[in-house]
């Protein structure tokens, strides 16, 4: 992901999730959420973060989900009603 090779990163993440390695599942779901977030797919990012958080409540997905919720909840009425 850091090199901008999103399709390759997504393929590797999905492959890891399909392999059924439960010990790595939370981390892979977090990475998938980060990938979706970079792509602007907020719903899929939120879903992945929530799945990761369900598996590991103390992992980084909890903070990422809260951050994404804050972004999505932001609403500035002055931008729409001058």
N, C-alpha and C positions, 0 to 999 in steps of 0.2 A: 504494500500500500504506500509506503514511504517513497517509493520510486515512481509512483503514479501508474503502476501497472494494475489497474483495478480489475479487469476481467480475469487476469491470472490469479490475483489475490482471492477473488470471489470463488474461483474454481477450487483453489486449495482449501479454503474454509469449508465449502460444501462437501468436499471429499473427506475432510477430517470429521465433519458432523455425520456423514454417512457411515464411516468406519465404526461408529458406536463406542468410541473411547470416552466413557462417562467422566473420567478424571479431567479431561480437557474440554468437555462440552461447554461449561460456563465461559471459559476464556474464548473459545471459538465463537460463541454467540455474541460476546462483547465485541470481538473484532468484526463480525458481520454487521452488527449495529453501527459501528464506527464507519464501516465502508458505505453503508446505506446513508448515513448522515452526510458523508462527504459528497455523495451523489445527489443529495437533496430529497431523498425518499424518506420523509419524516415518519410516516406510518410504519414502514418496515423497520426503520431504525428503532422506533419505540417498542415494537413487538420483540425484536431481538434483545434489546436491553432488558425488557421485562422477563423474558425467558431466562436470560443469564442471571438476573437478580433472584429469580425463584430458586435457582440451583445453588447460588452462592450469594447470600444476602450481604456479605461483607466485601464483595468484589467491587471492581471499578464501575460495573454497570449501574449500580445504584446511584452513584454520583452523576454518571452520564445521563441517566433517565431523568433525574431531577433537573439537570441543566437543560435538557431538551424540552421538558415540560415548561420551564420558565420561558424559553424562547417561544414556544407555541402559545403560551398564555398571554404573551405581551400584546397589548392593544393600546394604541395611542389615538384617542378620538380626535385630537387636534389635527392629525394628518388627513382625516377624512372630512372634517367639518371646520373649515377655517373661520 
